Amino acid sequence: MERSSDKVTFSVETPLKLSSGIDLAPVTMAYETYGTLNAERTNAVLVCHALTGDQYAASRHPITGKPGWWETIIGPGKPLDTDRYFIICPNVIGGCMGTTGPRETDPATGKPWGIRFPVITIADMVRGQAMLLDHLGIPDLFCAIGGSMGGMQVLQWASDYGDRVFAAAPIATAARHSAQNIAFHEVGRQAIMADPDWHGGEYLAHGTSPQKGLAVARMTAHITYLSEVALHRKFGRNLQDREALSFGFDADFQVESYLRHQGITFVDRFDANSYLYITRAMDYFDLAADHGGVLADAFKGTETRFCVISFTSDWLFPTVESRRIVQALNAVAADVSFVEIETDRGHDAFLLDEPEMFRTLRGFLQSAAEARGL
Amino acid sequence: MERSSDKVTFSVETPLKLSSGIDLAPVTMAYETYGTLNAERTNAVLVCHALTGDQYAASRHPITGKPGWWETIIGPGKPLDTDRYFIICPNVIGGCMGTTGPRETDPATGKPWGIRFPVITIADMVRGQAMLLDHLGIPDLFCAIGGSMGGMQVLQWASDYGDRVFAAAPIATAARHSAQNIAFHEVGRQAIMADPDWHGGEYLAHGTSPQKGLAVARMTAHITYLSEVALHRKFGRNLQDREALSFGFDADFQVESYLRHQGITFVDRFDANSYLYITRAMDYFDLAADHGGVLADAFKGTETRFCVISFTSDWLFPTVESRRIVQALNAVAADVSFVEIETDRGHDAFLLDEPEMFRTLRGFLQSAAEARGL
């Protein structure tokens, strides 16, 4: 498949207007594309990444060297068929893989933004993506798709730019972040900010990195991405490279060394301040609140066709949250299909080889493509 | 009611034989009692506390000044009726409220044990309690009762000292700690050990305290003690003392400031190393493993009568864990009643005003008391 890695910088003349009221400029958007834009410019698919994702959805990651995070789904003949669609995956505003975020240089000071970077929202991420589409000369999307925080962006797209989204697939997501999810994020942020190497957010200037705090944040979050059943099946109470308990504080259990590994490897590829900003954006997300508390009003008059997907064992974004979305869409007579997929793999199922999810997306995209004359 | 606050020290001649093979001596057990031991010495009830509990079950806490953690249940006319029963609540081995633990002095060095304290198990806690009963001249317990880690101790009592337990009430507990629970504990331990003020466990010698790490550990754990529904009902997405989002990293949401408060207040009353040791003891708990993998064999020939209680919204010790206990007890034809209580308050329900739990315990204890001729 054709693949490109690119970035675009918008100058101070075209600032990104943030929800906080601040004009952010200049703004760089880093993105990957897969496949070819057709002559009619009607086959563009926007892939929105999750909290710790990035633009390398189907490209080898430049730091870890690992395959893209959604290679299961993107490629020739796959549900997001690169022979047919032009896939765009940008790094979100606030991210740390090339798009403007706290790690980038603040032009006003010549130093990294750090904690002086403005707090951003999901709507800001989407506004940045819309600027990118304008730049690419793509008037509207055939489809916006994403899981978890990616699904939040998809919902925001459908709400703010309904006429630019032909089809939308929000997966394992919610129209607002729950109290429990805010609580887990807050623990992660506190772990980062408690690390003395964080230096009030100025760690780049100090030549340090709050790796321990960031690792703890990642470990906590990682538990929430799996189900109890998946953890039990994978690890149970199996011991790690030993025959008996050590009666010490080393990783006796496999689940402990697995978690430690998750924490340690994460810090190599992710910026601690980006983690603060992006978790904050998710916590702030409440689509109904922007419409007088009525979620249906976020989608009033929508002509987008929706495919909502949830997973039975996802306790971070449980099915009840997807049902709320579906009910709101039904209330405005939207074209919506909803599938709850039986799996014990928890929230992370959206990243995994889930045949029913693939079948569902194939069917949805095929029917939408026909309707759009692709 | 009559109340006493006491401690006893066992000399080097009578060491506590730990599961690790180490003889721990001298050993001090600090405990509270409520009510009066009858002449026949048949009305003793052992109350076993949870991870961050202590002996102050129905006494004002000496540090926080708050009422006892189980005053809802212990007192004249209450389910654990102090007019009728003699309640003993000891601080567990490894604890930090007077019983021997990592904060106490290692007689070999004259310095605090710190991380050189031996790793302990639930069985060790119970062995210490048995020594205390011997000291008090109490041959057997009318009842052993406790929730969460307290319930683990109750199960261990029934298994190791079946002939010394007439009735047993394990509440909101499990016969083995799950992979997910080990994972959450591991995150807490990593948060503590990542705090530079922990100083490899030697913080007392350094005049520091890993308060930030311990607070993060507590915050994570606290989320697991509540249900998503309870968090939503209590806080939802309500803002804290403000009308709109701050677009900053202060506690915007009530759930954030609540969690921060939980973290901050906890460090005043709890020792970080104790937290490491006690979580480790819970992780190590696997009653079946000590009996060839067959849980029923832990209770073979038991004549103890059991009352097992779980709560519908408890996802830390879900009902399925209680059912495993009940099935094992049924397999050995034990006298067991089991109640799953409908509540949305999560794991912490066992500490709260739960009328159905009170009714269940009243009935169970009344019938047991009659059988014992109390």
Interface residues (C-beta under 8 A of the other chain):
Chain A: S19 S20 I115 P118 V119 R176 H177 S178 A179 Q180 I182 A183 F184 E186 V187 R189 Q190 A191 M193 A194 D195 P196 K212 G213 A215 V216 M219 T220 I223 L226 E228 L231 H232 K234 F235 G236 R237 L245 F247 G248 F249 A251 D252 F253 V255 E256 L259 R260 G263 L276 R280 D283 Y284 D286 A289 W315 P318
Chain B: S19 S20 I115 P118 V119 R176 H177 S178 A179 Q180 I182 A183 F184 E186 V187 R189 Q190 A191 M193 A194 D195 P196 K212 G213 A215 V216 M219 T220 I223 L226 E228 L231 H232 K234 F235 G236 R237 L245 F247 G248 F249 A251 D252 F253 V255 E256 L259 R260 G263 L276 R280 D283 Y284 D286 A289 W315 P318
